[in-house]
Amino acid sequence: QVQLVESGGGLVQAGGSLRLSCVASGSIFSFNYMGWYRQAPGKQRELVATMTSVGITNYADSVKGRFTISGDNAKNTVYLQMNSLKPEDTAVYYCYALRSTTRVTDYWGKGTLVTVSS
């Protein structure tokens, strides 16, 4: 059973930075696609940033230039570096992974809360 465990959330002032980590129970290269999603109170879950197994990245327009997704296969970890944080970035951030073999299976972490104060 694949597990994704997030950490690094917390309270930060606007303009500050945080780095989220997602540790996977296995090589991150075993997933076709990993990423970060977020869900703010009263809103739907939305994509923040994704990365394929060959390193192609994609970002939501709202975070481009401020957030960076990266991976360290030696540590089975995917990171989300978040700079210039804004109050509207406040949300629970979820790690996501997709594996496609004979079937497509996706996995979610339990989330980590990021709160940005103004």
Secondary structure, DSSP 4 states (H G I P E B T S, - for coil): ---EEEE--EEEETT--EEEEEEESS-GGGSSEEEEEEE-TTS--EEEEEEETT--EEE-TTTTTTEEEEEEGGGTEEEEEE-S--GGG-EEEEEEEEEESSSEEEEE---EEEEEE-
